[in-house]
Amino acid sequence: MGAAFSSYIQPARKAVPMNDYCAFSKDCKCIKWMDYQLTLHELEEADELCHGNWIEIQQLHDRIELLEGILKQCRIDFPRGY
C-alpha cells in the first residue's frame, strides 16, 4: 500500500513569483510590473487628493475660529460641540 499510495501524492511546488522579471526594469511589461505602476500612480493621486483636502480643512478651521471669535466679541452665545 505504501508504494501505491505514494504514487498518488505529488509534492507541493513552490512558486517563485519574482524569478522571471526584474521589478526595477522599465522595459519589463509583465502583469506584475504593470500592476506596480498602476498602484504607484493611484497612490500618488490619492496623496494629492488628501493633501488638497487637508488644505481645505485647515482653511475651514481657520474660518470657524474667526467666526467664533466674532461671536464672542459680540457676546452672542453659540452651541459648542459641533
C-alpha positions, -999 to 999 in steps of 0.1 A, spaced: 0 0 0 29 24 7 43 24 -28 9 26 -45 -3 53 -22 29 74 -26 25 75 -64 -8 95 -59 8 121 -37 25 149 -56 50 172 -37 38 208 -35 56 230 -60 69 262 -46 61 292 -68 88 318 -72 68 348 -83 96 372 -90 121 350 -108 110 358 -143 115 396 -143 133 425 -127 109 448 -107 133 477 -114 134 474 -151 112 499 -171 114 476 -202 96 448 -184 59 447 -195 47 418 -173 15 420 -154 31 424 -121 52 454 -133 21 470 -148 2 464 -116 30 480 -96 30 510 -120 -8 514 -117 -7 511 -79 21 537 -77 0 561 -99 -31 555 -77 -11 562 -45 3 594 -60 -32 606 -70 -45 597 -35 -17 617 -19 -25 647 -40 -62 644 -31 -55 640 6 -32 670 6 -58 691 -12 -84 680 13 -61 688 43 -55 723 30 -93 728 26 -99 715 62 -73 739 76 -89 769 58 -123 759 71 -110 755 106 -94 790 104 -127 804 92 -146 787 121 -121 801 146 -126 836 131 -164 834 132 -163 821 168 -141 850 178 -166 875 162 -195 858 180 -176 860 213 -168 897 208 -204 904 201 -214 883 232 -235 860 211 -240 825 226 -235 796 202 -237 759 209 -205 741 215 -197 706 204 -205 708 167 
